[in-house]
Amino acid sequence: MNTSIVIADDHPIILHGLSDFLSSKGYNIVGTAGDGNSAYNLIVKLKPEIAILDIRMPHQTGLEIAEACKKNDLPTKIILITFDKEEELYDEALAHNVYGYILKEFAVEEIETCIEHVMNGKPYFSEEIASHLNSSTIEHKPEVLNTLTKSELRIIKLICNNKTSQEIADELSISIRTVDKHRSNIVKKLELDNKPASLSIWANTNKAYF
């Protein structure tokens, strides 16, 4: 569990609390920062596997750091922590390939699960946040469902359970290439963008239908 992590938050209590908690769980906290510029410099210098960033920080926000990491092809996966539930922030996070997005009030309860998902290449977003999304597809859900095949519906159901493509392939006894092809077809039918987390977010937001 020696996952290398940088943590940044301009609230010292949250910063030290989260750092101490994750250190006690065996994670390798390689650096901490109290502002965005310091956080980004640590990411560039140390190239941690994960950076846990507050959205609102002086000098650079967590979103601006995520954008810079994407632009400069840095390998660090970004997890954002926030008190904000605004849809526009959530959408911007998706646009910058953020892997995790959790509310601060649930950070201690969710952060280990979030890190585990992210390290397995699976996005993790708090259900509390997802419930605030304004999904345009949900209004036309029955019509959209009619365009999906039985195989595609089965795959979406497994995605709702946070299964990876490999796990889906194993469960359905098909190749991972077939799973990826189904996922691509589903994305096209649902008219989603091609960002890594989009299908997972859509599936979890609409999981009540599956």
N, C-alpha and C positions, 0 to 999 in steps of 0.2 A: 504493500500500500504506500510506496514511496513516491507517489505522484507529486511532481514539483508544482508549487502554487505561489503566485504573487497575489496579495490582497491589498486593495486600496479603498479607503473610505475616509472622508474628512471628519467623521465623528470618532474620536479616540476610543470611546467605550465600545462602539460596535467593532472597530478595527481590531483592538486588542482582544475583545471577547471572542470574535470569530477565529482569529489567529490562534489563540490559546486552545480553543475547543478543537480545531482541526489538528493542531500539533498533538494534542492528547489522544487523538484517534489514529495517529501514526502517519499523517500526511507531512510532506516535506515543504514547509513554508520557507521559501528561499528569499522572500523579500516582502516588505510592507511599505505602504506609502499613504500620505495624507492629502495628496492632491494629484490631479490628472497628469501633469508634466512628469512628476517623479515616477508615477505608475508606468507611464509609457516608456520612459528611459529604462526602468527595470525590465520591462518586457523585452525591449530591444537587446539589452545587454545579457540577460539571463536566459531568454527564450524558454520560459516555464511551459509545462504542458497546459496549464490552466491559469487564467487570471480572473479573479473574482473582484468585480469593480462596482462601486456605487455609481448610479447613473449621474447624480448631481454632485460634482466636485469642482473646486476652483481650478482655473487654467485650462483644463480639458475635462469634458464629461466622459462618463463611461461609454456613451454612444460614439463620441468623437474618437476615443481610443480604439473602439471596435472598428470604426471606419478606416482609421489609419492602419490597423493591423491587416485588414482585408486588402487595402490598396497596396501595401508593401509586402504582401504574401508571407506574413509572419505565421509560424505554425501554431502559435498559442491559441487555444480555444477560450472564448470569452463567456463568462457567466456574469450577468448583471443582477444586482440586488437593489431593490427600490421600495419606496413607500407609494410610488405613483402607479395608478391604474389607467392612465390615459391611453386610448387606443393608438394615437399617433406615435407615442413612444414605442409601443409594442410593435407596430408596423415597421418603424425605423430599425428596431433591433433585428427583425427578420431580414430586412434589406441588407444589413451588415453581417449576415451569417452568424449572429450570436447563437450560441448553443444552449444557454440556460438563462432563465429569466424568472427570478423568484422574489416574493415580497419579503421585506426585512422582518416583519412580525412572525414569519414562518421560517426564517433563515436557518435557525439551529435545527428545527425539525426536518427540513427538506434538503439541506446542503449536501449531506452525504449521499442521499439518493440521486441528487442532481449530478454530483461529481461522478458517481458510478455510471450514470447514463452517458454523460459526456465522454468519459474515457472509453466507452464502448461505441462511440460514434452516434449515439442517439440523443437528439435534443430533449431537453426537459424544461417544461414551463408550468408554473404553478396553476392549478385548476382555478384558484381564486382569480387569477389574471385572465385565464381563458374565458371565464364566465362573463367577463366584461367586454369581450370582443364583439364587434359588430360584424357578424359574418353575413355577407350578401348571399352566400350559397344556402344558408339555412332557411331563408324564406322560400326558396324554390326546391327544397330538399326532396319531396316526393318525385318531382319531374327529373331531377338529377339522378336519383336512385334508379330510375327506369332505364337509364343509359348504361348502367353497369352490369357486367355479367356476374353469374354466381361465383365464379372464381375471384373476380375483382372484389366482390362484397366480402368474401371470406378473408381476403388479404387485408382489407380495411379493418375488419373486426380484429385481426391479429395485431395490426398497427395500433389500434386503440389500446391493446394490452402491452404496448411498448416493446413489441417483438422486433428484433433486427431482421434484416433481409435473410441472413443465414438461418436464424431461428425459424422464420416463416418457411424457408425452403425445406428445412428438416422436418417440420411438423406436417407439411403438405406433401412430402416426398417428391419434390420437384427441384430443379436446379436453381441456383441463385440467379443465374442469367434470366430464367423464366420469371422469377419474382421481380427482378428489376424491370423487365419488359412490361409486366402487369402494372407496376408502380408508375411507369412512364405513361402508359395508356390511361390510367386513372387520373393522373395530373392533367392530361390533355382534356379528358371528358369533363372534369370539374372546372376547367379553365383556371387552374391555379398557376402561380408563377413557379419557376423551376428552382427555387431556393431550397437548401437541404431540409429545412424544418417545415416547409409549407404543408406537405401532405400529413405529417404527424400532427401538426396543430389543427388542421381541418378535421382529421379523424377524431381527435380527443375532444374538440369543441362540439362535435355532433355524435358523440359516442352513444347517446341515449337512443339513437335510431338503429343501432346495430345490436 
